[in-house]
Amino acid sequence: MSRLEVAAERLAKALDALERIALPLADARDSVARTNSRITELDAERETLVSRVAELEEEARSLSGLTEEVEGRLDGAIAEIRAALGR
């Protein structure tokens, strides 16, 4: 075997070894990019949900106030009806 053939064989083996290492790294890089994209989507969804929860909490506080007001009015109306009926 000539020196050129030996060098070509060594180069081919080195390229094969490099390819075996590089392909999984490229796959891992693609996986990381997809994961980062998904994280960005989930962060945006989280912000939307946090905002919606804040809106619902405010609505619950408002409804709680209305409930107390209605309760007071009903109690007053019941008292007036009882008084009118002589109880």
N, C-alpha and C positions, 0 to 999 in steps of 0.2 A: 504494500500500500504506500502510495506516495505521501509526502508531507501534506500536500494540498488535500488529498482525500481524507487524511486523518483530521486535519483542521476543519474540513467541511462536516465530517461526522460529529466532531466535538461541538461545532456550531449548531448543528441540527439538534443534538441532545440538549444543549443549553437553551435553545429556543423552545423545545418541548417542555423543559422544566419551567421556563418562564411562563409559558402558556398555562401550564397546570396551576401555577400560583396566581397569575393575573386574572383568569376567568372567575374564580371564586371571589376575588377582590372586587371585580366589576359588578358581579351579582350582589355582593354586600353593599356596594355603593348605591346601586339602584334600589335596594331594599331600604336603605337609610333615607333616600330621597322620598320614596313612597311613604315611609313612616313619618317623616317631617311634614309632608303634605297633609297627612291624616291628622297630625297633631294640630296643625294650623286650622283645619276644618273644625276639629273638636273644640279648640279655643274659641272660635267664632260662635259655635253653637252654645258653648257655656256662657258666653257673654249675653247672648240672646235670652237664654234661660234665666240668668241672674236678673236681667232687666224685667222679664215677665214675672218672676217671683216677687220682685219689689212692687210691681204694679198690683199684683194680687194681694200682697200684704196691705197695701194702702186701701184697696177696695174692701178688704176684710175689716179694717179699722173703721172705715166709713159705714159699712153695714152694721157693725157692732153699735155704733152711735145711733143709727136709725132704729135698730132693734130696741135699744133702751128707751128711745123716745116713744115708740109704738107701745111698748110695755107700760110706760107711765100713762099714756093716754087711755089705754084699755082699762087699766086699774081705776083711773078717774071715771071713765064711763060706767064701769061696773058699779062703782060706789054711788054714782048719781042714780042709776037704775034701781039699786037696792033702796036708796033713800026715797025714791018716788014710789016704790012698792011698799014702803013702810017697814022695811026690815032693819 
